[in-house]
Amino acid sequence: MAIGLLGGTFNPIHLGHLRGAIEAREALGLERVVLLPAGEPPLKQLPSVSALQRAEMVELAIAACPTLGLDRRELDRNGASYTFDTLNEWRQELGPEASLTFILGTDAALSLPRWHRWQELLTIAHLAILVRPGVEPVWPLPLQQLINERLQPCAALSASPHGAIAMLEQPLLAVSSTEIRSAISAGRDVSFLLPQGVLEYIETQGLYQRDSLTARKNC
């Protein structure tokens, strides 16, 4: 068994997230990629919509793709969510032999040395970093040293349970959740940047409107 977990706030989920998940599954030889929305990320501002709404948008986005799944456990926790704890739970559930890979974007990877028990993550899972084409990130020195020691080809990760790092080329889709939120707040059209079902949900719920964002900040 080879499973991937793709972390993120998914606020909102968009086509870049979905293409990244699908291409990671193919490149890494995974059976499934499970999307893992963060509850209260310790190093980021709280998401502007509720955990339930973010989970419902992910469900709508992946409904037609059986190789993608949703894990709500970080949303259901009280307090800060730590990736180490989540991966440890998955390892206990999958057993010691299954291949488990945590997939993250470049921006998240750059902050890895600030994560809770980050140097122990590879004792539980592999790490696969989505890197933008043509961009060579300047990694923090402790992370660069770890990459030098543990870097493996993508195809090698599914053959072992944990311990390796792979670099994946991120799909060329110029879209981000931040830009989508800003566009919606400004009244611009965001069609074809996110799944139609997610767009309809955002419109029905009135999410990311200027008034709703202001109200959320004041809560």
Secondary structure, 3 states (H helix, E strand, C coil): CEEEEEEECCCCCCHHHHHHHHHHHHHHCCCEEEEEECCCCCCCCCCCCCHHHHHHHHHHHHCCCCCEEECCHHHHCCCCCCHHHHHHHHHHHHCCCCEEEEEEEHHHHHCHHHCCCHHHHHHCCEEEEEECCCCCCCCCHHHHHHHHHHECCHHHHHHCCCCCEEEEECCCCCCCHHHHHHHHHCCCCCCCCCCHHHHHHHHHHCCCCHHHHHHHHCC
